[in-house]
Amino acid sequence: MFITVNGLQLFYEQTGTGQPLLLVHGNGEDHTIFDEAVEYLKESYTCYAIDSRNHGKSESSSELHYEQMADDVVAFLEALDLRHVIYYGFSDGGIIGLYVAAKSERITEMIISGTNLTPDGVKPGLKYLIKAMTVFSRDPKLRLMLDEPHIDVKMLHGIKARTLVLAGEKDAVREEETLQIGANIPGAVIRILPGESHGSYIVHKTTVAELIDAFIKGGKE
């Protein structure tokens, strides 16, 4: 399905019944990375798997910024009048989630994976790889990762959503960055997953769905 927000058409799939659960993918991906997770989650939640602008089937803009993408999500929630929303974001989706949760009280629970606060929050190897790729491509998605985000931890202090911060033991994001995020969101839980990399437990996997489900249902016991 398509919806127009901020003058742009965004694509999303809606599946299942129950509390709304929004899933937002990482850089260069689309909603289909969550196909297996949605199959697991659809019995308990209404899953909204969205393509961010400049990704998948959604329209593109000439410039691309994380806060701009977060504004798209806020507008999406408002257009569908979704409340008491669970937000799950992977990598860039996690960055977007931090902005969204700081802007909108429609998000009541948030789970983020492999999320950084600044471009230096990723490990040097990945940063060098992205720089090399920009030599051959002018894709704004690559430039986005080099130039942004720049999130002040003070912004995190205002997040009211019950939050789980996830990362793999072998994540592309520095562990200090993950710990800093968790330490600055009031009441956040941090889990570093043994043996996992940046997306090994997420992309086309049900593992992330099990983690989401356990966190949400654990908070309701």
C-alpha positions, 0 to 999 in steps of 0.5 A: 500500500502507498500513503502520501506523507510530507509530499512523498509517497511511502510504501508499506505492508500491513499484516496481522492483528493486535497492537500496532508494531512498526518495523523500519529497515536499515540503509540500502534495504527495504521492508522485505528483510522483515518478511520472516519476522512478520510471519512470526509476529502477525498473530499478536501484532498488526505489523506495519513494515515500511520502506523509508524514502529513497528505499524500496518502493517509496519515492525518493528525494534529492536530499536525504537526512535522518531527521527528515525520515523520522518526520515521515514516520511521525506523519505516517503514524498521525495519518493512520492515527496509530497509538500505543505503537511498538517501534522496531528499527534496525541500523538506520531504522534505529537512528530514525527511531530515536528521533521519532520517540523523542518527537512523538508520544505515539511510540510507547515501546521501542526496540532498536538494533545496531544504532549509532549516535554519530558517524564515528559510532561505527567501527573504522572498517565500515567507515572506510568501506563507505568512503571507498564506495562513495568514490564510485557512487553518488547515492545519497544513502551512502553520503548520509551514513558518512555525514550523519547522525549527530544526536545529542544525548540530551535528546535521549533523556526526553524519550518516554517509550519503554526501550530495549537497545540491542547489538551484536557482540560483533556489531558494526557499531562500537559497543561504547556507542550502544552502551551510551544510548542505553545509559541515556534513555530513562529505564532502557534495557541493553542486550549485547547478543553473543556471537551475533553481528550487525544484522545476523539475527535480523535480516530474514530471521525470526530471532529478532521477532522472538526478542521483540515479542519477549520484551513486549510481553514481558512488560505486560506481565 
